[in-house]
Amino acid sequence: MKKIFLLGAMACAIGMMTACKSGGEYDNYEPQKKDGKWGLVDTNGLFVVEPIWDGIGFYGDGIWPVERNGKCGAINTKGEVVVDLEYEQVGQFVDGVAPVKHNNHWGYVDKKGKLVIPLIYDSAQIFCNGVGFSGHTGIVWAGGEMLGIRKDGTTFPLK
């Protein structure tokens, strides 16, 4: 559970610092714990996603990172798994993608769970539209160097 929340907290802090938006029609749901498991409740406090998860991360783009039995993935607000539980960590979805970690390498998945940027980076952060860079950009680390990354996987030095 620490994995999702630590990555989510880091992503949230970066998102707030850079004014990234997630939000949308599902902002009225929130994680709630019952009998040691997490689910999502609506504004009336009713579970819309049953509490079956060991952890739930920060919402973005209609998707919630989740953890069960030490594996991370993501669900939509109906509780349907959209990113298989096969990762060590899953970050917040922003601009349609989220950073994921597998075998100590980072890449990005889209909202359907497809790996869109390969798992080749030492670390990765959420994408953000046009804040400080042109276009949709994320930040990755490779070989001790911090790089900007575009959704097509091309990188560029940050100065």
N, C-alpha and C positions, 0 to 999 in steps of 0.2 A: 504494500500500500504506500510505503514511503516513496517508491519509485515514481508513481503517478503524481503524487502531491508535490514532491520536490521539483520535478520537471514542470509541473503545472504552475507552481508558485514562481519559478524562474521565468517561465513564459509569460505569466500574467504581469510580473514586474516589468519585463521588457516591453510587453504590449502597452502598459500604461505609460511608460517613459516615452514610447514612440508614437503614442496616440493611435494604435491599431484598433480596428473595430472587430468585434465578433458579433454579439447581439443577434436580434431577429425575433421571429414569432415565438420562439421557445424560451425566451428569457424568463418566463414565469414558472419554469420548473427549477427545482433545486434538489441537490442530493440530501438524503435523510437516512439516518441509520436506524435499523430496527433489528433487535435480536442479534447484534454483532455483524449484520450485513447491510450493504448500502443499496438504495434504490432512488427513484426520482419521484418527488411529490409535486402536485400542482398547487395553485394558489389557495385551494381549499384544504390542503394538507392530505389529500388522497393520493395513494401511490398510483402513478401512471406507468411506472416500471418497477416491478416487484423487487424487494431487497434481497438480491441473490449475489451481489458483487462484494468482493473484499475491499474494493476501493473504487471511487469515481473521481476523475480529474476535472479540470476546468472546461466548461462548455465553449464551443466555437463552431460556427457554420452548421448548426443543427446536429452536431456530433459530440458525444461525451466519451473521453478515454476511460477505460475500465480495467480492473485487474481481478483475476480469479486464479487461485492456486499458483501464484507466483508468475503468471503470464499476463501480458497486457494486450489489449486490442481496443476496439471502440464500438459504441452502439449509437443508434439514432434514438430519438425521443419516444419511439414505440417500443424500445428495448431490443430491437433487432440488431444482431451483430453485423456491422458493416466492415470492420477490420478484424480479421481473425486473431484470436488470442495466441499469438506466436512470437510476440516481441518481449524484450526485457523492459522497455519503456516506450510509451507513446505520449507525445506532447499534445498541446492544444491545436485544434484546427483553426487556421486563419488563411483566408484567400484560397480555400479549397484543399489545402495540404497540411500535413502534420509531420513533425520529425519523429522518427522511430529508431529504436536501437535493437540490434540483433547481433549476437556474437561479438559484442563490444565495438561494433561499427554502426554508424548512423547514416540514414538516408531519409527519404520522404515518401509518404503514401498519400493517395488521393482519398476522397470520401467514399469510394467504392472498395478501398483496401488494396488498390493496385499500387505496387512500388513504382513511383514515377521518377525518383532520383535514387541511384544505386546506393547500397550500404557500403560506402567506401570512406566515410569521414570519421575523424576522431571525436567530433561533437557537432551538434547542429541546433539551431534555434528556429523559432517560428518565422514564417514569412510575413511581410508587411507591405502594403501597397503604397509605393511612392513616398515613403517617409525617409528622407535623407538620400535616397537613391532614385533612379528613374525606373519606373515599372515595379512589378511584384518581385520582391527581393528577400532572401533569407541570409543567415550568417552561418558559416560552417568553419570548422578548424581542421586543418590538414597539415601534418608534419610541424606542428607548433605555430603555424601561420593562420591568422584570421582572414577569411575570404568572404566576399559577397557571393551569393549564388542565385541564379535566376531559375525559374520553373523549368526551363529546358535543360537544366543541369550544368550550364556553363558557369564558370567562376571568374571572379576578377578580384584583384588586390584591393584591400581597404587601406586608406591612408589617413 
